[in-house]
Each structure stands twice: as structure tokens, then as C-alpha cells.
Amino acid sequence: MILRRQMKRFWMTVSWASFIVGVVLLYRRDMDQAFIAGVIGSLAWFLSYRVQMRELVAQADEQSEQDGKVHSNEE
């Protein structure tokens, strides 16, 4: 779980760094490089979102397994 949080933080850092680099490149009117920085930033954001969703799905699966055990003990 700690590794997932670190991965999410890593991808968000890459995303923001790419955003800043993209803004600087746009200011310098280097459109091709700004586009590449934007694509890398978008990819990093989606990867951080993916890590977050995998964590939520794992928690939901764990909760449903626990709920299933509770219901099977009641019968």
C-alpha cells in the first residue's frame, strides 16, 4: 500500500513537472516540444489515476470478501 502511494506521488510529480516544462516551452514558442511535454504530463496523470483506482478496487474487493464471510457465518 505504501508503494502504491509512492507510485501515485511519483506520477503526479512527473505530471506537474511536465506541465511546468510545457508552459515554459509554450512561452518560448517551441510548440513541438511543448506538445511532447503535454503528452508526457497527460500520460503521467492517467498512470497516477490508474494507481489510485487499482487501490480503490482492491479495497472494495477486500471489503466484499469480508462481507461474504460474515454472511456465510450467519447461515
N, C-alpha and C positions, 0 to 999 in steps of 0.2 A: 504494500500500500504506500509506503514511503517512496519507493522507487517510482510509482505512478505519479505521485505528487511532484517529484523532482522532474520527471519527464514533461509533465504539463507545464511546469515553471520554465523549463528549458525551451520548449516550443513557443511559449508566449514571449519569452525574451528574444528569441530569433525573429518572431513576428514583428515585435515593436522595433527591433534594430533594423529590420528590412524596411519598415515604414519610414523611419527617420532617414535612412540612406536614400530611399526613393524620393522623399521630399527634397533632400539636398540635390539629388540629380535632376529633378524637375526644375529647381531653381537655376541650376547651371545649364538648363535646356538640353540635357542629354537624354532624350526621350527613350531611346532603345534600352539603355542601362536602367532607367527608371522603371520601365515596363518589367524587366527581368527582376528587379528588386521587389516590385509589387507582386509578381507571380510567386516568388520565394516566400514573401510575407504571407500571402494567402494560403499557400501550402502549409506553412508552419502553423497558422491559425487553425486550419482544418485538422491537422495532426493533434494539436492540443485539445481540440474539441472531441476528437475520437478517443483520446486517452480518458477524458472526463466521462464520456458516455460508456466506455468499457467498465469503468469503476462503478457507475450507477447500475449497470446491468448486472454486474457481479453481486452487488449488494442486494438487488431485487431478487436474484436467484437464490442467494443465501437465505433471505427472509422467507421466500416461498417454500424452501426446503424445511425451514424451521416450522412454518405454519403447517406443512404437511405432516410433520412428525407429531405435532400437537394434536391434530385431528385424528391421526391413526391411533394415538394412545387413548383417546376418548371412546373409541368404538369398542 
